Amino acid sequence: FTTLPMLIYIGFSLVYCMIAAITVAVTPAAAGSGIPEIKCYLNGIRLPKVVRIKTLICKAFGVLFSVAGGLPCGKEGPMIHSGAVLGAGIPEGMSRLVKKLGYNNSFFGVHDDRAKRDFISAGAAAGVSAAFGAPLGGVLFSLEEGSSFWNQALTWKTLFCSMCSAFVLQILRSILETKSASINNKYSGLINFGEFKCIDGSKECMLWGPTDLIVFVLMGAVGGLLGALFNHCNLYITKYRMKHVNPKGKAVRMMEVALIGITICAVGYFSINTLGHCTNWNANLTEPELRGFLKNWYCPKDNNYYNDYGSLAFNSQEDTIKLLFHHYDFQNKTDKGEILPLRATYNPISLILFFCLLFIFACWTYGIGVPSGLFVPCLLIGATYGRLAGYCYQQIFQLTDPSQFYPGSYALIGAAAFLGGVVRMTISLTVILIETTRNISYGLPIMMTLMVAKWVGDIFNKGLYDIHIELKHWPLLEWEAEPMWETLDASDIMKSNLEWFNPRPTVGRVVDILKRTKHSAFPVCSYTESVGGSLRRSSFRPVINERSQLRLQGLILRSQIVTLLMKEQFYDVQTPELDYLSYNELSEFYPKYPDIDDITLTVDDQDKIINCVTYMNPCPYTVSPRAPITKVFTLFRSLGLRHLIVVNNKGEVEGIITRSELQEHHIDKVYKAKTENLNNTMASSRADMVMSVPGMNTIQHNDPGLNPADYLRLPPDTRTIRTF
């Protein structure tokens, strides 16, 4: 053990980690894998600077040094984010270029968020395809984890984009490796697991059998438990980081990166000599080139020995995964025809120590201020767990015949189980792993393993991406609403004290509202009864007793109002109205609309009038106050809404619902409050029974078997008239 090589090793790692941390200091949106951000963006949430070209440059540059610095992170997650940024930037750049050339940009132009989301979906799928060499997996990933709004046209466009991405990468890697533009599966994707096959094409071995499925299911359950533990630990680490590290500035975040990098390098270098076991080289490889990945450090100076822990810890993560998949003892028969027993290629103690250290460091690393992915570290942790499970299975049942046991299959299933337990992906991850291994026979065991891992993990917590989305309070809408939400109505969660415009408000009032609020849309309303000709403050911020007098006329976006102010589309009462703006003129500033504080207006402009009727949406989506929240949730999720106006049967506005009101914590709070209100009402009532509607059930207030929560869960046609 020498000090100087260790210091040099730590020094290089520290420099690389600091460069990666600087890229995040320049662009904070480049931190992490970017998958939670893209998932939210495709869900309909506009996050600032997530799909900017500056974020792409910092992300692509920073992840190189994150991986080179020895941090347990991968480049596959950032590849997905990078593909999404390209998907958003290419049409937008084309639109601006065509505009500068003076041509009509209606063909290339992207003027709304829905069209932009389609390009981002295709870009994210292309990123998965490039990272894993899995075009179909990329499409399914974009569908399962990303896009909230899917249609048939988007399916084939995304598939075409994924196919092109995989093809171009294959050609470029082939040129770099072989100096010829040949098509070779070896160069499909940035990560390649190798081909699972018997040695020398032998048919005597079996990759997996029917009896192995039972073990694979158990491995999936344990993988779900380990994934839930990983998410739970990372949750508390991230909470501590958000409370004590991030608020102290960029310098402290960079110091955290330095601390993690130094710790990982020091522990890794020290563990080679103390934790590694020298193993005699007497193994076969399904891929002979892996022989060069075995390290001889601190072992007898003989090529027949290798350091098992050093070979796992001091290769790239992709190469280590290949070793776990394809490096194993496979002695067929002696000269007398006797079958030799399988021997452990890696000492189980080395595997346990490697698993524990990698688990801790990966959990600590995810969420720090560097671009980093999660897929490869989880695959490596799971592959180590799979080799341990395979070793235990072999020892318990004393499997000596190579045709009965294939260690690489257990490593693959372990990788799938742990990754599925962390991210809770099923369909897309199954196809990605099948395409990466290029072996369709693993489809059934991988699918069963992932399903069990997800079911077990969901008992304890959510997937890691969803946990980080909740920690950042992004209003993501899940695929389905909670069943208990059926007991609540739209009127229970809506905002009743809303801001609104009349059809022709004054500039002064409009500017006042825009500066006081950050709302992205406003209802356009008129009074059903005349309350005077002057525009009072209550006309823009009605109180409760005036709310029922508001008649909905339409909905206008904040961006439209700002554009009208920027282009001075307002007029005096005595002068005629101005010419209308075209759609291209109205969306000229997309996606970077000016801020209201950047607009300069004179004193004379304050009393001028803006015509909202021409530019508003005259038929926005509305909902009844009595509509169940589950239906409201379905409207938001399927149509990609950001606002839903609550209108009664007279066409009068009662409130508005946004994504914030549909968050689980907010609805749970409303549910508890309504339950307590019902409980107090029932306890204070002196009547033993309430009046029932004819033909409906009668419910006693003093019925000990009926609590308020049970009452709210009753079907609407069996409830009594409510007195609360």
C-alpha positions, -999 to +999 in steps of 0.1 A: +000+000+000+016+033-011+005+068-005+016+087-036-004+067-061-035+071-039-030+109-037-026+111-075-057+090-080-077+112-056-063+143-071-075+134-106-109+124-093-113+156-074-105+177-104-130+159-126-157+161-099-151+198-096-155+204-133-188+185-132-199+206-102-190+238-121-214+229-149-242+226-125-232+259-108-235+276-142-268+259-150-286+243-120-311+226-143-283+204-155-281+186-121-292+150-118-304+127-145-331+151-158-357+123-161-380+138-133-378+172-151-387+158-185-414+136-169-430+168-154-426+188-186-444+161-206-470+160-179-479+196-187-457+214-162-435+242-176-402+241-157-378+270-164-346+263-183-351+225-185-350+223-223-326+251-231-295+247-252-274+259-223-287+231-202-278+206-229-242+218-232-236+218-194-254+184-191-234+167-219-201+182-208-206+177-171-217+140-172-184+131-189-164+143-158-190+129-134-183+094-147-146+100-152-143+112-116-153+078-103-188+088-090-213+060-090-235+075-117-243+068-153-246+087-185-279+071-197-303+093-177-285+125-190-287+111-225-325+110-222-325+146-210-302+156-238-324+140-264-354+158-250-336+191-252-327+184-288-363+175-295-374+209-281-346+229-296-345+217-332-380+229-343-377+260-323-343+268-339-357+261-373-386+284-366-363+312-357-340+306-386-368+306-412-382+337-395-349+356-399-348+346-435-381+363-440-401+332-450-434+320-436-425+297-407-459+280-404-444+246-414-414+246-390-429+268-363-438+255-329-461+280-313-477+261-284-467+238-256-486+207-269-466+206-302-434+212-283-442+183-259-446+159-289-410+168-301-397+164-265-414+129-264-396+119-296-363+133-283-366+114-250-373+082-269-343+088-291-321+093-260-332+059-246-325+044-280-290+058-282-282+050-246-293+013-246-296+005-283-333-001-277-356+017-302-388+000-291-378+005-254-374+042-261-409+045-275-423+026-245-403+046-221-417+078-235-452+064-232-449+048-198-427+073-179-429+105-200-458+115-222-491+121-206-509+128-239-504+101-266-519+096-300-514+073-330-495+099-350-471+105-322-464+067-320-450+063-354-431+096-353-414+086-320-406+051-334-391+066-365-370+090-344-358+062-321-348+040-351-328+068-367-311+075-334-300+039-330-289+036-366-268+068-366-251+058-333-243+024-347-227+039-378-207+065-359-194+040-333-185+015-361-165+042-379-147+052-347-139+015-337-133-002-370-128+027-394-156+014-416-193+022-417-205-013-410-236-024-391-227-044-360-248-052-330-217-048-309-219-010-314-257-006-308-261+017-278-237+033-253-240+003-230-238-033-242-244-062-219-230-087-243-246-118-257-259-145-233-249-178-248-232-211-240-195-213-243-183-224-277-219-227-288-224-257-266-259-269-262-253-287-230-259-256-208-293-240-202-297-202-197-327-208-174-354-233-168-389-235-155-377-242-120-357-210-120-388-189-124-397-195-087-362-182-077-366-153-101-399-143-085-383-144-050-354-123-063-379-098-076-395-095-042-362-090-025-352-066-052-384-046-045-374-045-008-339-034-016-352-007-040-376+006-014-348+008+011-326+026-014-354+051-020-361+056+017-325+063+025-321+087-005-353+105+006-338+114+040-304+122+025-321+145+000-343+162+026-311+169+047-294+182+016-323+205+007-324+219+042-288+222+052-267+222+020-285+237-009-296+269+008-260+278+017-251+285-019-232+269-048-198+268-030-212+245-003-228+222-029-194+220-047-178+211-013-202+183-009-193+169-043-156+171-034-162+153-001-181+125-018-155+122-046-126+120-021-144+095+002-153+071-027-118+072-041-101+067-007-123+039+003-120+022-031-082+024-032-078+012+004-102-017-002-082-033-030-056-046-006-078-052+024-111-065+010-100-082-022-093-119-026-068-134-050-085-160-071-068-186-093-076-180-129-093-211-140-125-198-156-140-195-190-156-165-206-185-163-230-167-132-242-129-137-242-121-100-244-133-097-208-100-113-198-083-079-199-107-065-173-094-088-146-069-070-123-038-087-108-032-060-081-017-072-048-018-108-060+011-132-069+029-120-100+013-147-120-012-143-148-032-171-132-044-149-104-067-119-102-080-096-075-118-102-075-127-070-056-103-049-076-117-063-108-152-052-097-143-018-083-117-005-108-133-011-141-159+011-157-194+003-145-204-011-179-174-034-179-180-046-144-216-055-154-202-075-183-179-094-159-208-102-136-229-114-165-203-134-184-173-142-161-178-176-143-161-210-139-174-234-164-153-266-163-170-292-184-155-326-178-123-343-168-103-366-190-123-395-175-156-378-184-164-367-148-183-334-144-163-309-124-182-288-098-188-251-105-165-229-084-172-194-072-156-169-096-160-141-071-156-146-034-190-141-017-174-118+009-161-096-019-195-095-035-212-086-002-187-058+005-189-045-030-227-045-029-229-027+004-203+000-005-218+006-039-253+008-024-242+034+001-222+055-023-249+055-051-276+064-026-254+093-013-245+105-047-279+107-064-291+143-059-258+161-056-248+190-077-235+171-107-251+157-139-256+120-130-278+091-141-292+062-121-297+033-145-262+019-146-254+021-109-287+003-101-280-023-128-245-029-112-259-031-077-285-055-089-261-076-109-239-080-078-270-090-058-280-115-085-246-132-084-249-135-047-284-150-050-271-174-077-242-184-055-266-192-026-289-211-049-260-232-062-247-240-027-281-248-013-290-273-040-254-284-047-256-278-084-225-293-100-237-297-136-232-266-158-263-276-177-283-269-145-270-235-136-260-204-155-247-176-132-251-148-157-289-153-158-291-147-121-270-115-124-293-103-152-324-110-131-309-093-101-301-062-121-337-061-134-351-067-099-331-039-082-336-013-109-373-021-111-375-018-073-359+017-075-376+033-105-408+011-106-408+007-144-423-024-160-431-025-197-404-002-210-377-016-188-386-052-199-382-043-235-350-023-229-333-052-212-345-076-238-331-054-266-299-048-247-292-085-241-305-094-276-321-125-262-359-128-264-359-159-242-354-137-211-387-118-218-408-138-194-385-140-164-376-103-167-413-093-169-422-114-139-393-101-119-401-064-127-438-068-118-431-085-085-404-059-077-428-030-084-457-046-064-434-051-034-418-017-036-451+001-039-461-012-005-435+009+011-429+040-010-430+054-045-404+053-072-373+074-068-382+098-096-416+104-081-401+109-047-378+137-060-408+153-079-427+154-046-398+169-027-396+197-053-434+203-050-440+200-088-477+194-095-474+161-113-506+143-121-503+105-118-521+081-142-551+075-120-569+093-092-572+078-057-605+059-051-614+080-020-614+111-041-648+100-054-664+113-022-653+149-029-667+174-054-651+201-075-666+227-051-646+212-023-612+220-038-617+249-061-604+284-056-634+307-051-615+340-047-602+342-082-588+370-104-606+378-136-610+404-164-641+418-179-643+417-217-627+452-221-606+461-191-584+491-187-546+488-191-541+500-155-562+473-140-546+446-162-511+457-152-521+458-116-534+422-116-504+409-136-480+424-111-499+411-081-502+375-093-483+348-112-514+331-127-509+319-163-546+323-173-576+344-163-613+340-168-631+367-188-664+374-171-692+399-171-719+406-145-754+392-151-767+424-135-753+459-140-734+472-111-723+506-126-703+517-155-670+523-137-644+495-134-641+491-096-615+469-079-642+444-071-646+439-109-612+423-109-612+406-075-648+398-066-659+391-031-680+361-021-714+378-024-706+390-060-692+358-072-726+343-082-731+373-105-702+365-128-711+351-162-683+333-180-673+347-214-640+330-220-604+324-209-574+344-218-537+335-212-512+357-194-489+354-224-516+368-247-522+397-224-485+405-221-481+403-259-510+427-264-494+452-240-460+447-256-474+455-291-496+483-276-529+468-286-550+491-266-571+521-276-591+551-262-629+549-258-633+577-284-611+561-311-619+530-331-603+496-322-570+486-337-564+459-364-564+424-350-531+405-345-526+373-364-518+340-347-482+342-357-479+378-343-496+368-311-472+339-306-441+358-318-424+357-285-430+320-278-415+305-256-398+334-240-426+359-234-415+393-218-422+399-181-448+425-171-420+445-153-401+448-186-430+466-204-429+504-203-462+522-203-470+559-200-495+575-176-519+581-205-519+544-213-533+535-179-569+545-189-569+529-223-588+497-231-577+462-241-601+441-262-600+406-246-629+393-266-610+390-298-581+370-284-597+349-256-608+313-259-646+317-260-653+280-251-628+269-224-633+236-206-657+239-176-670+216-150-700+215-126-694+223-089-710+188-081-686+169-104-665+143-086-628+150-083-621+118-102-638+132-133-619+165-128-586+146-126-595+126-157-601+159-176-567+173-165-548+141-172-563+132-206-566+167-221-534+183-206-553+211-189-538+237-166-570+254-157-606+242-153-633+268-146-661+257-122-695+270-136-729+263-122-760+254-142-768+291-148-734+297-165-721+316-135-685+313-124-680+298-089-643+291-089-613+277-108-592+245-104-555+243-113-530+215-109-521+227-074-556+218-062-553+183-075-521+174-056-525+145-032-515+163-001-540+191-008-569+167-014-560+147+016-562+179+037-596+188+023-608+152+028-598+153+065-613+187+070-646+176+055-646+144+076-640+164+108-668+188+098-692+159+093-681+143+125-687+175+145-721+180+128-732+145+136-720+146+172-737+179+179-770+169+164-798+159+188-819+142+163-816+104+161-823+104+124-822+127+095-848+132+069-843+107+040-853+112+005-880+088-005-866+055-017-832+061-001-816+046+030-820+062+064-788+068+084-787+075+121-763+101+135-757+080+166-749+048+146-716+037+161-708+016+131-709+046+107-681+071+109-679+102+087-653+086+064-677+057+058-705+081+051-685+099+025-677+066+007-713+057+003-726+059-033-744+093-039-778+076-045-778+060-010-768+091+010-794+110+030-798+148+027-767+163+042-770+189+069-734+200+070 
